[in-house]
Amino acid sequence: MALIDYIIFGLYMIGVIGIGYYHFRRNKNAEDYYVGGRSINSTAVGFSIVATDVGGGFSIGLGGLGFVMGLSGSWLLFTGLVGAWLSAVFIIPRIKKIDKEKGLYTYPDFLRLRYGGVVAVLAALISGIGYMGFTGAQILAGAKLCSATIVTQAPFGLTPLQFSLYLIAIITIAYTVMGGLKAVIYTDVAQWIILFIGLCFVAIPVTLYKVGGWKALQSNLPSKFFSLSNISIVEVINWMGAIIPIWLIGMTL
């Protein structure tokens, strides 16, 4: 790696910590910290949701799915879009109305209000345990990329992967604990912009160039990889059954 790569990586890490510290200074009460003062605009929230979904897990996982079945793997994203639309139209407005009346902090708060404390505790446990695995996988994906490209040698007797894992985890926890929800939302916005620009203007063009262009890609892959019908109706139904309910009952609403 060149010096410029280390500088960019360092500036990026300082930047996300800076966003956390900025909102740490601006937060005035619990509502600011936990729910962003209920004033975060919809564009920032939308960017945050996209950045969360198109993170390390989706980038690597969907890349693998594309490697197996080609463009038809995008149907998995379509099922997510259907779930997001149903949630945005039928679920979120109703919960938001209740939130304005009751001042809810979390989705389990709503469940406690509607179904009682036992349901709320179970929901919180399911959410907490599930997202420990989800977040852990995202951090691990980032650490693997970091150890393969930037941290090729590590101090303190750690392997590059271990050091990268600790580094990313500590920085993620730091800006989240410092700035609360606003820090999470606005670091997601920054990360989505960087990810989008990187994919569209660096990763995809460079990859196409390396394989010899679009014609070379077509000549070296089966024609079914360029078709959206390279999938069975059973697979689509299975994906819809697994993904749409996540949006309708998920704790991230």
N, C-alpha and C positions, 0 to 999 in steps of 0.2 A: 504493500500500500504506500502511496505517496503521502508526503506531509500534508497536502491539501485535503486529503481524505480524513485524516485525523482532526484537522482543524474544523471541517464541516461537521463531523460527528460530535466534537466537543461543543461547538456553538449550538447545535441542535439540542443537546442535553441541557446546556445552560439556559436555552430558550424556554424549554418546558418547565424547568424549575422556576424561571423568572415569571412565567404566567401564574404558577401556583403562589409565588410570593406576592405578586401584584394583587391577586384576589384575597389573599390572607390579610393584606393591609386594608382592603376595601370592605370586607365582610364586617357587618355591624351587629348581627344577632343570629340566632339559630336558623331563622328562615333564610337569611342570606347564605348561610353555610350549607344547609341541607337541601334546599329547593331553589337556590339562586334568587331569593327574594320574589319568586313567582313572576319574574319579569324578563326571563330569557326569551329572545325573539325566536319565532318558529324556524327561520332559516338556519340559525346556529344549532337548534335542536335537531333539525333534519340532517345537517352535516355530521353531527355527532353520531346519530343513528347509523348513517351510511359508513362512517369511519369505523364504528364498532363492528358492523357486519363484515365490511371488506377489510378486515385486519389480517393478521398473520394466518389465522385458521382458514379463512375463506380464500385468501390469496394462494396459499399452498394447497389447500384441499381442493378448490375448484380447478387449480392448475392441473392437479393430478387427475381430476375427473375429465377435464378436457383431453388429457393425454390418453385416457382410456376410450372415450367415446366421441371426441370432437365437439363441434358446435352444439350438438344436442344436449350436452351437459348444461347449457344455459337454461334449460327448462327448470333446473333446480332453483335458479334465481327467479324465474317467473312465478313459481309457487310461493316464494317469499314475498314477491310484490303483491300477489293476491291476498296473502295474509295481512300484509301491512295496510292495504287499501281497506279491507274489511274492518280491521281494528281502528283505522283512522276515521271511518265513516260511522260505525255502529257502536264502538266501545269507548274510545277516548273522549268524545264530546260529553257523553253521559257521566263518565267518571270525573271529568274536569268540572262539570257543573256541581257535583257533590263536593269536590275539592274546594271550590270557592266558598261553599257554605260551611264546611266543617274544618277547613285548614289542615288537610291531610299531608303527611310527609312522605309516606310510602304506599305501595300497592297493598301490602299486608294491613296497613291502617284502614283501607277501604274494606278489606275482607273482615276485619274485626268489627267494623261498624255494621256490616251487613249480616255476617254469619257468626260472630262471636270470637272470643279470645283464642280458643283451641285451634280453629281454622287459621287464624292469623299467625299463630306460632308455627304451625305446620308449614304454612306458605313461606314464612321467613326462613325456616330451616331448609326447605327444598331449594329456595332461591339462593341462600348462602352456600350450601354444599355444591349446588350445580354450578354456580358462578366461580367458586374456587377452582373447579376443574377447568372451566372455560377460560378464566383469566390466566390460570397457570399455563394452559396450552398456548395462549397468545404470547405470554412472556417467554416461554420456552422456544417458540418459533422465532421470536426476535433475537433471542440469545444465540440460537444456532446460526442465524444469518450473520450476527455480529462476530461470533468466534471464527466463522469461515472467511470473513473479509477484513476485519479491522483488528480484533484482539487475537492475534495469532500467537502471542506469548503473554503469559499471565504471571503476576507476582504472588507472593505468599504461599507458594507450593500448590496453587490451584491450577486446574486445567483451563484452557481458554474458554471452554463452554461454561464451566462453573463460575469463573470470574465474570463473564458476560451476563450470566443469569443473575448473580448477586447485584451487579451494577444496574441492570435494567429494572430489577425488582425494587431496589432501594430508591431509585429516582422516581419510579411510578408511584410508590407509596408516599414518597416525600411530597410531590406536588399535589397529590390527592388529599392527603391529610392537611396540608397547609391551606389550600384554597377552597376545598369543598366542591360542590357541584359545578360552580362556575369554572373552576380550574379544569375539571374533567371535560366539560363541554367545549371550552375554548382551546384546550390542547388538542381535542379531537378535531376541531375545525382546522387548526393548523396542520395536523397530521394528514387529514383528508386532502387538503390542497396540495401538500407535498407528494402524497401518494398518487393523486390523480395526474399531476404534472409529470411525475416520474414514470408512470405507466404509459401515458399517451405520447410523451415526447422523448423518452429515453429507452425504457425497457422494450416496448413493442418495436420501435424502429430499429434499435440495435440488434434485437433478436432476429428480425426479418433479414437484416443485412448479413448477419452471421451465417444464416442458413442459405443465403443466395437469392433472397427475394421471394415474392409471393409465388411466382411460377415454380421455383424450386421446391417450395413448401407443398404445392399442389401435386407435383410429380412424385414426391417421396412419401405421401400419405394416402391412405385409402380414400376413395371418393366419398364414402359414407361419412367421413369425418367433417365434410363440408355441408352436410345436410342436417336440417333441423328435425328430420323424421327418423333419425337413427336411434329410436327409443320405442319401447313398448308402452301401451296404454297402462299396463299394470305398474310399470316403474313410475309413471307420472302420478297415478293414484296413490301409490305408496309414499312418494315425496310430499304430495299434498296432505295426506293423512298425518305425516310426521311434522311438517313445517307450519302449515296454516294454524293449527291449534296453539303453537308457541306464541304467535302474535296475538291470539285471542285471549289466552289465559296467562301469558308470560308476566313475570314480575317486573319487567323493564318498562311497562307502559307508563 
